Each structure stands twice: as C-alpha cells, then as structure tokens.
C-alpha cells in the first residue's frame, strides 16, 4: 500500500493515512508494530517482559475514512513506504 490515500471500501470516501500511537516505554508516542506469534505472558510483568527483535517487527499504518470513519490497519511489507 504505497498510496497515502485511497477510496474507502465501505462508502468510497477518501481514506487518509495515519498511525495508532503506542504509548509504552515512559509514555513516548511512537507508531505501533505487528509481531509474529502469540504474546508471552509473565506472572507479574504481563506483556512487558516479552522480548522482540526489531527485525521481527513490522510497522503498522492505519487508514481512516474522512466520510464514515472506517479504519483499516496494514502491516506494510519491507521496502514499502
């Protein structure tokens, strides 16, 4: 999905590119990522104890329709912007 805008699959309105901020690590907003597999949960640490290599993470991009509000989320393949 190299496009920055596209038609909405629900109403044909204009989809605008954005992201879903992740407020982890001291409430610093950054784009979310997709990670393969199921999350590992610890007894006290929940998901915070899980280790993931950056090479295993794929940035996610969200597209929101300016007309109806529908949102689609994509994990773009490597090399796409």
N, C-alpha and C positions, 0 to 999 in steps of 0.2 A: 504494500500500500504506500507507494511513494507520494501519493497525492496529499495536499494539505487540506483539500475539501472535496466532497463527493456528494451525490444525491442520497438522501435518506431512504433506506429500504422500506420504511413504513409509510411515509407520506410524500416522498420525493422532494422534501425541503432540503436546505443546504446543511450538510454536516461540516462542523468545524473541528479542527484538530486541537487537542489539549492533552492533559495528563491527570492522573489521580495521584495527588501528593501523598508520600509516605512520611509520617512524622516520627519515625523511630530515631534512635541514636541522639537523644537530647533534644527532641522536637525540631530537628532540622528538616525542612521540607525538601524532598527530592522525588523524582519520578519513581513509580513502583516498578517492580520487575516480576517476571514469570520465572518459576523454578521447577525443574522436573521432579516428579515423585510426590510422595506424601510428606507432610511436615513431621519431624521427630519431636515428640513432647517429652520434657523432663518433669520430674516430680515438683520441683519448686520453680523452675525457670520458664516453664511453658515453651513457647517457640523461641525465646531469646537465647537459649543455649544452643540452637542449631547453627552449624557452620556450613556455609555455602561458598564455593569458589566463584569469583566474579565471572570466570569463563563459563560457568553453568547457569548464569542469569541472563535473561533476555528482557530488555526494556519494554514496557508496555505503553501503548499510545491509546488514548480514548478519543472517540469522535462523538460529538453531541449535535443533535439536530436543532437548529435555531428556531424551527417552526413547532415541532411537537415535543422536543426534549428527550427523544430516544437516544440512548448511549450504546455504542459498540466499542469493545476493547480488543485490541490486536497486539500480539507479541510479534513484532516485525523480525523477519529473518536477518541474519548478519549481513551487513553491507547495504541495507536499505536505510534511508533517512526519512 
